[in-house]
Every structure is written in structure tokens, then in C-alpha cells.
Amino acid sequence: MPLKQYALTLKIKTAARLLSEHHDMSVSEIAATVGIYNTHYFSRIFSEKMGISCTEYRKKQKNPAE
């Protein structure tokens, strides 16, 4: 895996953890925290990597039974 791809994967994994642990943070704040300052790009990449949108991921983490 190229270094750039590896770094992006780490950012998305960190963002996923933040989405599930920090419900008080907005998606744009989480994107900036992991070093991605374009929220639309972040949302697109997150969806591509995780197979689900940021909002849906957060909802599923809150209510895993759904």
C-alpha cells in the first residue's frame, strides 16, 4: 500500500473512532482534527472507505441494534 493511501486509511480509522466516541463534535470538526479540511472531500472518502456515510456511521454506533 502506498504511503499516501496508508496515511488516508489511518485518518479515516481515527475519524471513525472520533465519530463514535465524541458525539459533541461535528463532522467538519472531526475532519479537521484528522487533517482533512475539505468537509465534502472528507465525507466522500469516508463513505468510500467505510461503505456508509459519516452520519449513518454515527447513528449505528449510538444504536448498534438497528
N, C-alpha and C positions, 0 to 999 in steps of 0.2 A: 504494500500500500504506500503510495507516495506520501511524503511528509505533510504536504498541504491537506490532503484528504484525511490523514490521521488527526491532524490538529482540528479540522472541522468536526470530525466524529467525536472527539473529546469535548468540544464546545457544546454539541447537541446533547451529549450524555449529561453534562453538567447542567445544561438548561432544563432537561427533563427532571433532574433531581430538584432543581430550584422550583420548577412549576408544581411539583408535588409537595414540597416542604414549606414554601413561602407563598401562601395564598394572598398575602397582602401586597405582593409585588405584581406590577403589571407585566404583560408580555414584553412591552418595549423596554422596561427596566431590566428584565431578565436578559433580553437580547444584548443590551449594552453591557451588562455585567460579564457576559461571556465574550465580549469583544466584537459583537456584530451590531453596528449602529444603524443599519437599514432594517427597520422592522418588517417590511414586506419581504425582503430577501430572507431574513431570519425565519419568518413564518413558512415561506415556500420550502426552504431547506429542511426545516424541522419536519414538515409534512412528508417530504420525500424520504427522509431517513427513518422516521418513526411510523409512517403509514397512517398517521392521524394528525389532525390539527392541534395546535397548542391548547386551544380552549377545550376541545374534546378530551385531550390527554389529561388536563387538569380535572375535568369533571369525573373521568374514570378513576382517577387517583383518590378523589374525595369519596366516591361511591363505587367501590370495586365490584359490588354485586350486580351493577347494571350492565 
